[in-house]
């Protein structure tokens, strides 16, 4: 594509999602930099090398997420130890059974920092080594049917501070200052985590060099499975979570007895566990929302909901001056719709916004007509976000600069409009599963938004995740800023449900009458 054509395509894509003020020099700087990266990306190579590098550059706390279900918390420390050992066993089995079934996402790995990049690394014996997080430090253990009771006893010894009575080779203390990563793929919490920080559970057992990518523990009222997106996307996360949670039932009596032996017979309360340094709190609200229609209706309602939420302080006059809603990202599964395996692949992120006229939204039919070519373009890495990450990944630039360009750690900055536009005020994800792989309901999915709230820009952003079950849908909202409390997240979920009801009710009226006028509104 000639440089003039590439320039026109870039400008056209920008103006699809925002009102670009070309009097603002930051837009010229952004557009010029994007063109340079785009030109460098055209020098050949793999079509999607940016995916691995993008994920590695985003290996900070914002790449952590969790899924969970409602669950009863342990009743005491011995119960917490027993369920931790059972969860460790279940997680190892899930990794063993699912490894190799998710394209580009091997699971028998640990996460290691390499020159500032978080990379998956093979580490021997991950099929049986587990890390445990306790209030008295983190430990690793070799877990097998023959060692489970000894590990439970050793964890009891740790909780009461009698390390000198540790059973031989049952637990090995993790040195958080070590340069090499913890050689375990799985971390399990022995105690209670705060719900607003539980997504970082696996990092509580890391050394300075890295560690597990998967965590399991209690964050009342949920039982949570945490992951880092460097290893798996949402589909894989849901499959791993479902496999683990399906295996954690059964009798705990033998392990509770072993734990009490280590506790010296004491009945202790369930300990509370601290979050790792750099943890970023997230709100939570989730519910079963029943039937939700198709992706067009869902994403259209989401665009209307974020406009209502993040422009609630705007006057009617101010709303009439804009031609786009706030931008939002959508993860898209690559491949043809007829490919039953496409959802298992790494996703591509696209950037969307609703068109607005005189304070009202474009019609649902207009949005539907725009959405299909948009999806096709994004799947070919032709959208703004894929092109930027592809260019940064393939450019002959110093590693530190390339990592900085690929990172999505974004704090809105006053006077730099492209930051807010590219990050978006939210992300909308709708996960469907192949027959026989649907997770049992309800399963909540929580991820961090790209845009953080700051004193300069306190609005923040929100992620809405839908998980489709065999007979319904679980919707989960999480975010920062105006949706940074559980009440704020619940209010956003209410807003989206209201908008979805309006959209679907209008669709039913249109199907029963002609001509169709198209849904608009303010």
C-alpha positions in Angstrom: 0.0 0.0 0.0 1.4 3.4 -1.0 2.2 5.8 1.8 -0.6 8.1 0.8 -3.1 5.2 1.0 -1.8 4.1 4.3 -2.1 7.7 5.6 -5.7 7.9 4.4 -6.5 4.5 6.0 -5.1 5.5 9.3 -6.9 8.9 9.4 -10.1 7.1 8.3 -9.8 4.6 11.1 -9.2 7.3 13.7 -12.2 9.3 12.6 -14.3 6.2 12.8 -13.8 6.1 16.6 -13.2 9.7 17.7 -13.5 13.4 16.9 -9.9 14.2 16.0 -9.0 17.8 16.6 -6.1 18.4 14.2 -5.4 21.7 15.9 -4.0 19.5 18.7 -0.3 18.7 18.0 -0.5 15.5 20.0 -2.7 14.0 17.2 -0.1 14.9 14.6 2.6 13.4 16.7 0.6 10.2 17.2 -0.3 9.9 13.5 3.3 10.5 12.4 4.6 7.9 14.8 2.0 5.4 13.8 3.0 5.9 10.1 6.6 5.3 10.9 5.8 2.1 12.8 3.4 1.0 10.0 6.2 1.4 7.4 8.7 -0.5 9.5 6.1 -3.3 10.0 5.9 -3.7 6.2 9.4 -5.2 5.9 8.1 -8.7 6.1 8.0 -11.5 8.6 5.3 -13.5 10.4 1.9 -11.9 10.1 1.3 -11.9 13.9 4.6 -11.8 15.7 3.3 -8.9 17.8 1.0 -11.1 19.9 3.7 -12.8 21.9 5.7 -9.6 22.3 2.7 -7.5 23.2 1.7 -10.0 25.9 5.3 -10.1 27.2 5.5 -6.3 27.4 2.3 -6.3 29.4 3.5 -8.6 32.1 2.8 -6.3 34.9 -0.1 -6.6 37.4 -2.6 -5.3 34.8 -2.2 -8.6 32.9 -3.6 -10.5 35.8 -7.3 -11.6 36.0 -9.5 -14.1 37.7 -12.6 -16.2 37.2 -14.6 -17.6 40.1 -17.8 -19.0 41.5 -19.7 -18.5 44.7 -18.3 -20.8 47.4 -18.3 -21.3 51.2 -15.0 -20.1 52.8 -13.0 -22.6 54.9 -14.2 -22.8 58.5 -10.8 -22.8 60.2 -7.0 -23.1 59.4 -7.0 -26.9 59.1 -9.9 -26.8 56.6 -8.1 -24.1 54.7 -4.9 -26.3 54.5 -6.9 -29.3 53.3 -8.7 -27.5 50.6 -5.5 -25.8 49.5 -3.9 -29.3 49.0 -6.9 -30.5 47.1 -6.9 -27.4 44.9 -3.2 -27.9 44.2 -3.9 -31.5 43.1 -6.8 -30.3 40.9 -4.8 -27.6 39.2 -1.9 -29.9 38.4 -4.4 -32.4 36.8 -6.1 -29.6 34.8 -2.8 -28.4 33.4 -1.8 -31.9 32.5 -5.1 -32.7 30.7 -5.4 -29.3 28.9 -1.8 -28.8 27.9 -1.6 -28.8 24.1 -5.3 -28.2 23.5 -5.0 -24.4 23.3 -3.1 -23.1 20.2 -0.1 -20.9 21.0 -0.8 -21.3 24.7 1.3 -24.1 26.3 0.5 -24.5 29.9 3.5 -26.4 31.3 5.4 -23.1 31.9 6.5 -20.7 34.5 6.8 -16.9 34.0 10.3 -15.5 34.0 11.5 -11.9 33.6 14.1 -11.7 30.8 15.6 -8.2 30.2 12.4 -6.6 31.3 10.0 -8.9 29.4 7.8 -11.4 31.0 8.3 -14.7 29.1 6.9 -18.2 29.4 9.7 -20.6 30.3 9.9 -24.4 30.6 10.8 -25.5 34.1 11.3 -29.2 34.8 8.9 -31.0 37.2 6.1 -28.5 36.9 3.7 -31.4 36.6 4.1 -32.1 40.3 5.6 -28.9 41.9 3.2 -26.5 43.6 3.8 -23.2 45.4 1.8 -22.3 48.5 1.2 -18.8 49.8 0.9 -18.4 53.6 1.0 -15.5 56.0 4.6 -16.7 57.0 6.0 -16.7 53.5 5.8 -18.8 50.3 6.9 -22.4 49.9 7.1 -25.0 47.2 6.3 -28.7 47.5 6.5 -31.9 45.4 2.9 -33.0 45.5 1.8 -36.6 44.8 -0.7 -39.0 46.4 2.1 -40.2 48.6 3.1 -36.7 49.9 -0.2 -34.9 50.2 -0.7 -35.7 53.9 2.9 -34.7 54.7 2.4 -31.4 52.8 -0.8 -30.7 54.8 1.1 -31.4 58.1 4.0 -29.1 57.0 1.6 -26.3 56.2 0.1 -26.6 59.7 3.6 -26.4 61.1 4.3 -23.2 59.1 1.1 -21.5 60.3 1.9 -22.0 63.9 5.6 -21.0 63.4 7.2 -24.3 64.4 9.5 -24.6 61.3 12.0 -26.8 63.2 9.3 -29.5 63.2 8.9 -29.5 59.5 8.6 -33.0 58.0 11.6 -33.9 55.9 11.6 -32.3 52.4 7.9 -31.6 52.6 8.2 -27.8 51.9 11.0 -25.6 50.7 10.9 -21.9 51.5 10.9 -19.5 48.5 13.4 -16.7 48.6 11.6 -13.6 47.1 15.0 -12.1 46.3 16.1 -15.0 44.1 17.0 -14.2 40.6 15.6 -17.4 39.2 11.8 -17.8 39.0 9.8 -20.1 41.3 9.8 -23.4 39.5 6.0 -24.0 39.8 3.2 -23.3 37.3 0.6 -23.3 40.1 0.3 -21.2 43.3 -2.4 -21.9 45.9 -3.4 -19.6 48.8 -3.6 -21.0 52.3 -6.0 -18.4 53.7 -8.3 -15.6 52.6 -7.5 -13.0 49.9 -9.3 -9.7 49.5 -11.7 -9.9 46.5 -10.5 -6.5 45.1 -6.9 -7.8 44.8 -7.3 -11.6 44.3 -6.3 -11.4 40.6 -2.7 -11.2 41.7 -2.8 -14.4 43.8 -0.2 -16.3 41.6 2.3 -13.4 42.1 2.3 -13.9 45.9 4.7 -16.8 45.4 7.1 -15.1 42.9 10.8 -14.4 43.3 12.4 -11.4 41.7 12.8 -13.6 38.6 9.1 -14.6 38.3 7.0 -17.7 39.1 3.6 -19.3 38.6 1.1 -18.1 36.0 -1.9 -19.9 37.7 -3.4 -19.3 41.2 -6.2 -20.8 43.2 -7.7 -19.6 46.4 -10.5 -18.1 48.5 -11.7 -14.5 48.1 -15.0 -14.4 49.8 -17.7 -14.7 48.6 -15.8 -16.4 45.7 -13.5 -19.3 45.0 -11.1 -17.8 42.5 -8.7 -19.1 39.8 -6.2 -16.4 38.7 -4.1 -16.3 35.6 -1.7 -14.1 33.7 -2.7 -13.3 30.0 0.9 -13.9 29.0 0.0 -17.6 29.2 -3.8 -17.9 28.3 -6.6 -15.8 26.9 -10.1 -15.8 28.3 -11.3 -19.0 26.6 -8.3 -21.0 27.9 -8.8 -19.4 31.3 -12.4 -20.5 31.5 -11.5 -24.1 30.4 -8.7 -24.3 33.1 -11.0 -22.8 35.7 -13.8 -25.2 34.9 -11.5 -28.2 35.1 -10.1 -27.2 38.4 -13.4 -26.4 40.1 -14.9 -29.7 38.9 -12.1 -31.6 40.8 -12.1 -29.8 44.2 -15.0 -31.7 45.8 -14.8 -34.8 47.9 -13.9 -35.8 51.4 -11.3 -33.6 53.2 -11.2 -35.6 56.4 -7.8 -37.2 55.9 -6.1 -33.9 55.0 -7.8 -32.0 57.8 -6.4 -34.6 60.3 -3.0 -34.2 58.8 -3.2 -30.4 59.0 -4.3 -30.6 62.7 -1.2 -32.7 63.4 1.0 -29.9 62.1 -1.1 -27.3 64.0 -0.4 -29.2 67.2 -4.1 -29.8 67.7 -4.9 -26.1 67.8 -8.0 -24.7 66.2 -7.0 -21.5 64.5 -9.0 -19.1 62.4 -8.4 -19.0 58.7 -5.5 -16.7 58.1 -5.6 -13.6 55.9 -3.1 -13.2 53.0 -1.5 -10.1 51.8 -1.4 -9.0 48.2 2.0 -8.6 46.4 3.6 -5.2 45.9 2.2 -3.2 43.0 -1.2 -4.8 43.3 -4.0 -2.8 41.6 -7.5 -3.0 43.1 -10.5 -3.9 41.0 -14.2 -3.6 41.7 -16.6 -6.6 41.2 -20.2 -7.1 40.3 -21.7 -10.2 38.7 -25.0 -11.8 38.0 -26.9 -14.3 35.8 -28.5 -12.2 33.1 -30.3 -14.9 31.1 -30.7 -14.5 27.4 -28.7 -11.6 25.9 -29.1 -11.8 22.1 -26.2 -11.6 19.7 -22.9 -9.7 19.8 -24.3 -6.8 17.8 -26.9 -6.0 20.4 -24.6 -6.7 23.3 -21.8 -4.4 22.1 -24.2 -1.7 21.0 -25.8 -1.7 24.5 -22.3 -1.6 25.9 -21.3 1.5 23.9 -24.5 3.2 25.1 -23.8 2.2 28.7 -20.3 3.6 28.8 -21.5 6.8 27.2 -24.1 7.2 29.9 -21.6 6.3 32.6 -18.5 8.3 31.7 -20.3 11.3 30.4 -22.9 11.4 33.1 -21.5 14.8 34.2 -21.9 16.3 30.7 -24.7 18.7 29.9 -27.1 18.0 27.0 -25.4 20.8 25.1 -22.0 19.2 25.5 -23.3 15.9 24.3 -24.6 17.4 21.1 -21.1 18.6 20.2 -19.6 15.1 19.9 -20.0 12.6 17.1 -18.7 9.5 18.8 -19.2 7.7 22.1 -16.1 6.9 24.2 -14.0 4.3 22.6 -13.9 0.7 23.8 -11.9 -2.4 23.0 -13.3 -5.8 21.9 -11.3 -9.0 21.8 -12.0 -10.9 18.6 -11.3 -14.6 18.0 -9.4 -15.0 14.7 -10.4 -17.3 11.9 -13.5 -18.1 9.9 -16.8 -18.3 11.7 -17.1 -21.9 10.4 -13.9 -22.8 12.2 -15.0 -24.5 15.5 -11.5 -24.1 16.9 -11.1 -20.4 16.3 -12.1 -19.4 19.8 -9.1 -21.3 21.3 -6.6 -19.1 19.5 -5.1 -15.8 20.8 -7.5 -13.0 20.3 -7.0 -9.7 18.4 -8.1 -6.5 20.0 -10.2 -4.0 18.0 -11.2 -0.4 18.8 -14.9 0.6 18.5 -17.2 3.6 19.2 -20.8 4.3 18.5 -21.6 7.2 16.1 -23.6 10.0 17.6 -25.7 12.8 16.1 -27.2 15.7 18.0 -26.8 13.9 21.3 -28.3 10.6 20.1 -26.8 7.4 18.9 -26.7 5.9 15.5 -29.3 3.2 14.9 -28.8 -0.4 15.7 -29.1 -1.2 12.0 -26.4 1.4 11.1 -24.1 -0.1 13.8 -24.8 -3.6 12.5 -23.8 -2.6 9.0 -20.5 -1.1 10.2 -19.6 -4.0 12.4 -19.1 -6.7 9.9 -16.4 -4.9 7.8 -14.8 -3.8 11.1 -14.5 -7.4 12.3 -13.1 -8.5 9.0 -10.5 -5.8 9.0 -9.4 -6.4 12.6 -9.0 -10.1 12.0 -6.5 -9.3 9.2 -4.5 -7.1 11.6 -5.7 -4.0 9.7 -7.1 -2.0 12.6 -5.4 0.7 14.6 -4.5 -1.4 17.6 -3.2 -4.5 15.7 -1.2 -2.2 13.3 0.4 -0.3 16.1 1.5 -3.4 18.0 2.6 -5.2 14.9 4.8 -2.1 13.9 6.3 -1.8 17.4 7.0 -5.6 17.5 8.8 -5.7 14.2 10.5 -2.3 14.2 14.4 -2.3 14.4 14.3 -0.4 17.6 16.1 -0.7 21.0 14.4 -3.4 23.2 13.5 -0.9 25.9 11.8 1.5 23.4 10.0 -1.4 21.7 8.7 -2.6 25.1 7.5 0.9 26.0 5.6 1.2 22.7 3.9 -2.2 23.2 2.9 -1.7 26.8 -0.7 -0.9 27.5 -0.1 0.5 31.0 -2.0 3.6 30.4 -2.8 6.5 32.7 -4.9 9.2 31.1 -2.9 12.4 30.7 -4.4 15.8 30.5 -3.8 17.4 27.1 -2.8 14.1 25.4 -6.0 13.0 23.7 -4.6 9.9 21.9 -4.0 8.1 25.2 -7.6 8.1 26.2 -8.9 7.2 22.7 -6.5 4.2 22.2 -6.9 2.8 25.6 -10.7 3.3 25.6 -13.1 3.7 28.5 -13.6 0.0 28.6 -13.4 -3.5 27.1 -16.3 -5.7 26.2 -15.8 -9.5 25.9 -18.4 -12.1 25.1 -17.1 -15.7 25.4 -18.9 -18.6 23.8 -17.7 -22.2 24.0 -17.8 -25.3 21.9 -20.4 -27.9 22.7 -19.4 -29.9 25.7 -16.9 -27.2 26.9 -19.4 -24.7 28.4 -18.5 -23.9 32.0 -21.2 -24.5 34.6 -23.1 -21.4 35.7 -22.5 -19.0 37.2 -18.8 -18.3 36.4 -17.6 -14.8 36.9 -14.8 -13.3 34.8 -12.8 -10.3 36.0 -10.2 -8.4 34.1 -8.4 -5.0 34.5 -9.2 -2.2 32.1 -6.4 -0.6 30.2 -7.1 3.0 31.4 -6.5 3.8 35.0 -8.1 6.5 37.0 -5.7 9.3 38.1 -6.1 12.7 39.9 -6.0 14.3 36.5 -8.6 12.0 35.1 -10.6 10.3 37.8 -13.1 8.6 35.5 -11.2 5.3 35.0 -12.7 2.5 32.8 -14.7 -0.7 33.0 -14.5 -4.2 31.6 -17.7 -6.1 31.0 -17.3 -9.9 30.5 -20.0 -12.3 29.4 -19.6 -16.1 29.8 -22.2 -18.1 27.9 -23.4 -21.3 29.6 -25.6 -24.0 28.2 -28.7 -22.2 29.5 -27.8 -18.6 30.2 -25.1 -16.0 30.6 -23.1 -14.7 33.5 -22.2 -11.0 33.2 -19.4 -9.5 35.3 -18.4 -5.8 35.5 -15.0 -4.7 37.0 -13.2 -1.4 36.8 -11.6 1.7 38.3 -12.6 5.3 38.8 -16.4 5.9 38.7 -16.9 2.1 38.6 -14.0 1.5 41.1 -16.3 0.4 43.9 -18.5 -2.7 44.0 -21.5 -0.4 44.1 -20.2 1.4 41.0 -19.6 -1.8 39.1 -23.1 -3.0 40.0 -24.6 0.3 38.8 -22.8 -0.1 35.5 -24.1 -3.6 35.1 -27.6 -2.2 35.8 -27.1 0.4 33.1 -25.9 -2.2 30.5 -28.9 -4.4 31.3 -31.3 -1.5 30.9 -29.7 -0.6 27.5 -29.8 -4.2 26.4 -33.5 -4.5 27.3 -34.2 -1.3 25.3 -32.3 -2.7 22.3 -33.9 -6.1 22.4 -37.4 -4.7 23.0 -37.0 -2.4 20.0 -35.8 -5.4 17.9 -38.9 -7.4 18.7 -41.1 -4.4 17.7 -39.3 -4.0 14.4 -39.7 -7.7 13.5 -43.4 -7.4 14.1 -43.9 -4.2 12.0 -42.8 -2.6 8.8 -41.0 -0.4 7.8 -38.2 -0.7 10.4 -37.1 2.7 11.7 -33.9 1.7 13.5 -33.2 2.3 17.2 -31.9 5.8 18.2 -32.0 7.5 21.5 -30.2 9.7 24.0 
